[in-house]
């Protein structure tokens, strides 16, 4: 009897080992994480082809009718969350949707007395008018958060922002120990332009800013323009998997060396606290980088 028990026990162990080996053989192979810089470069290289337009808008007719430019190099992207104008300022001051009810602005811009009118245009060139009813500065930075009088239409994009730890997903560059990667930016003329992220630095004890420089790629360099007074507040970001991801808004020109942008990743908690101080439950959405490898 004992021999039979031992034999059955051996058979169970053998079967268990065979099942384990089968499970291993059938298990999916581990997925190698993507490289974030490769993904960003791929997106820009596909879009920044020669002889495309920079202008996002091809025409304007009164009253309040903007027409989107189908020949813009970035026309396949969802650009609808970037304002086409603020009444009294034109394209100055930006206004980028970071929640369904909140826009990114620039503190140093002399916005009209509130409520200020801001305009957006959807993919079908339908125009939307909202009122900026509240604004609040983030500490001593140039980040200014505006609240709209109502929820922005669902046809308008609300953009994610780069998370605070985004630098971990890039190989650091020599000298700066920070990443370098392609970015897009807009200006007061509502063009889509390209540059390179260089670094985030301290601009005084209580403010971090991001250095955006001319691109080191010939095709993208053709879509670069120097910043001028009035570009402040317009969006700066990057493109990940055909999605615009916001870094900040223009703060100051550095002439031929590019310019300084505000740094949303450095102030995510403060921005959410500011939105909460308006009595709102919205929070900005951080782009999920978990599919990409860290360094």
N, C-alpha and C positions, 0 to 999 in steps of 0.2 A: 504493500500500500504506500509506504513511504517513498519507494522508487517512482511510483506513478505520480505522486504529488510533486516530487522534484522535477520530473519530466515536464509536467504541465506548467510548473513555475518557469522553467527554462524557455518553454515555448512562448509564454506571455512576455518574458523579457525580450526575446528575439523579435516578436511581433512589434513590441513597443519601439525597439530600436529601428526596425524597418519603417514604421510610420513616421518616426522623427526624421529619418533621412529623406523620405518622400516629401514631407512638409518643407524641408530645407530646399529640395530640388524645385518644388513648385512655388516657393516664396518669390515675390517680385524682387528683382535686383535693386539695390539701393540707387536712388536717384542722385546724381552729382548736382550739387547746387549751381545755379547759374552765376556768372560773374556780372555784377551790376554795371561796371564800366562798359563791358562788351555790349550789354543790352541797350544802354543809353546811346553808345556810338552807333549801333545798328539803326536805331530809330532816326537819329539825326542824318546819318548817311543816306537813308532811304528817302528822306524828305528834302534835304538841302541840295537839290540838283540845280544845275545852271539855268539861268534865264527865266526863273519864276519871279513873281511879284512879291514885294515885301508888304504891300498894303493889305490890311484885313478888310477894309471897306472900299468898295469901288465907286460908290456914289451916295449923295444925300439930297433929298428933296423935302421941302417944307410941306406940311408940318411933321417933323419927327419921323422921317422915313430914311433909314440907312439900308444900303444894299451890300450884302457880303460879297467879297471878291473870290470867285471860284478858282482864280489863277494864282492865289497866294500860296506860297510854298507850304504853309501850314493849314491849308483849307480843309484837309481831311481830319484834322484834330478838332476837338470840341472847344471852340474859343468863346462860347456864349456866356461864360461866367465872368468875362472881363468887360467892364463898362465901356461903352462907346463915347461917353461924355457926361459931364456934370454941368448943369446950367450955370452960366456965368464964367466958367473956366474952360469950356471946350474939353479937350483931351487931357488937360493938366489935372493931376491929383489922383489918377488911377481909379480905384474902386473895383476890387476883385472879390467875388463871392467865396467866403471861406466857411459859411454855413448858409442855410436857406434864408437867413434873416440878417446876416452880418457881412460887412465888407472890410477889406484891408485898405487903409488910407495912409497918408503920410502926415505926421504931426506938424511939420514946418510949412505946409501948404496953406495959404489963406483962403480956406473954404468959405463959401457964402454963409450968411446967417442961417441957422437951422430953423425950420426944416429946409434942406437943400435938395434939389431935384437931381436924380441920377438916372441914366438911361442904359438899357441893355437891349441886345438884338439877338433873337434866336436863329437857328440854322436856316429857317425859311424867310429871314429878313423881316420878321414881325417885331415891332418895337414895344418895349415895356418901360413905363415910368414909375419910379418909386421915390419916396422921400427919406432922406437920412434925418432921423429925428433925434438921435443921441450919438455922441462921440466920447471916447475916453482914451487918453494916452497911456501907453504901457511904461510906467516908471519914467525914466529920463531918456528913453529911446525915442526914435522917430516913428515907431509903430503906433498907429492910431486906429482904433476899431470903431466902426460906425454901425449903428443899428437902423434897419429899415422899418418903415411904418407897417409893413405887411410881409408875408412870406413871398419870396421870389418865385416866379412861375416855374413849374416842373420842367419846362423846356429849356431852362437855363442851367448851365453846369455849376455845381458846387465843387470846388477843388480840394483835394487832399493836400497835406503839407508834408515835407520831409520830416521824419522823426528826429528827436534830439541826438540819437546815436548813429546817424546816417554815415558818419566818417568811418565807422568800423567795417563798412562794406566796400571800401576802396583800399587799394595798396597806397600807402602814403608816398608822396613825392619827396625826392631829396631836398634838402635845405629847409623846406617849410614843414615837413612831416605831416602834411595835410593832402587831401585828394585834389585832383584836377579833373574836371569832367565838363562836357558841353551843357550849356544852358540856353534857354530862350529868354527874350525880354520884349516888352512892349514900350512904346513911347507916346508922347502927346499927339503924334500924328497917326496913332493907331496902326503902326507897323509891327510886324513880327520879325524880330532880329535875333542874332545868335552871338554868343560869347562863351567864355570859359569860367567856371567856378575856380577860384584860386585858393582862398583861405577865409576863415572867419577870425577876426582879431578884435582886441579890445580897443574901443575908441573912447578913452577915458575910463574911469573906474567902474561905471555903472551902465555901460552900453557896449554891446557887441555888434559889429557890422561885418558884412561879407564883401570881399574884394572880387569883383567881376572884371575880367580882362579880355582883350581881343582874342579870338580863337586862334589856335595853332594849326588849323586845318584850312586849306586853300578854298574849298567849296563853301565852308561856313563863314570864312572871312568876307566873302562877297555879300553876306547878309549881316555884316556888322556896321554900325554907325556910332560915332562919338555921341555921348550924351550932351544935351544942352539944357539950359535953364527952362523949366517947365515940364521936363520928363518925370519929375518926382512923383512917387506914389504908384506909378505904373508897374505891372507885375514882372517879377523875375522868378524863373523856375526851371525845371528840367522836364524831359520826356521819358517816361518809363512805360514800356509796353503800350505805346500810342496814347498814353494818358498824361495830361499836364499835371505836374506836381509842383506846388508853390514853395519857394524859398523865402521870398519877401517882396518888397517894393523899393523902387529907386529912392535913394537918399541924397547922394552927392556925386557930381561928375569928377573924374580924375583925368579929364581930357583924353589924350591918346592912350592912356593906360587903363581906360575903362571907367569904372566908378564903384561907389559903395552902395550896397543894398542893405536894407534892414534884414535881420536874421530871425525869422520865425522859429526855426528849430531851437534857438537859444531861449525862447520865452513861451513855450507851449503852455505851461501851467499858468503863467501870468495872463496870457490871452484868455484862457478858459475862465480864470477868476474874474476877469473884466467882463466877459460875456454874462457870467452869473450875476455880477453886480447890477446889470441892466434888468435883472428879474427874469432872465431867460435860462432855459434848461439845455440849450444847444451847447455843443462842444465841437472844436475843430477836429477833423478826422486826420489821423496820421497815416501816411501810406505804409502798407504792410510790406516790409522788405524780407520777410522770413524765407522766401524762395531763393534768396541770394546768399552766397557764401560770405563769411566774415573773415577778416584778416587780423 
